[in-house]
Structure formats: structure tokens, C-alpha cells
Amino acid sequence: MHHGFLSIIKMIETDLEFEKDAVRIYNEFAEKVSDPQLKKLFIEFAKAETGHVNGLQGYYNLSEMGSTK
């Protein structure tokens, strides 16, 4: 496998972990705040980050399928 391809996979793995952490943190913030508008904002942020996780996971899955060929 090409070294550059491995670097891209590693970058996706790193970003995936970052995005998962962001989801967790925003959900924690939403649980802790009492202001309903802030709670809603943090929930929306978590949803957006979840979209990023799903997209990156899709790319990662495709790259893993490509690496087994």
C-alpha cells in the first residue's frame, strides 16, 4: 500500500476521534446548562458534529475496503 494512502487514513482516524470528542463535549454541555436556548444550541452543535462523524466514518470504511484489495 502506498505511504500517502496510509497517511490519509491516519488523518481520517485522528479527525474521527476529534469529532467524536466534540459530540461528547457538546452533549455534556447541553446536559449541564439550564438556559433552554443554550441547551438547544449545544444539541444542534452535537448534531452537526455527528454528521461529521458519519461522513468521516463513511470515508474511513471505504478506505479500509480499498486497503484490503
Secondary structure by P-SEA (a helix, b strand, c coil): ccaaaaaaaaaaaaaaaaaaaaaaaaaaaaaccccaaaaaaaaaaaaaaaaaaaaaaaaaaaaaaaaac
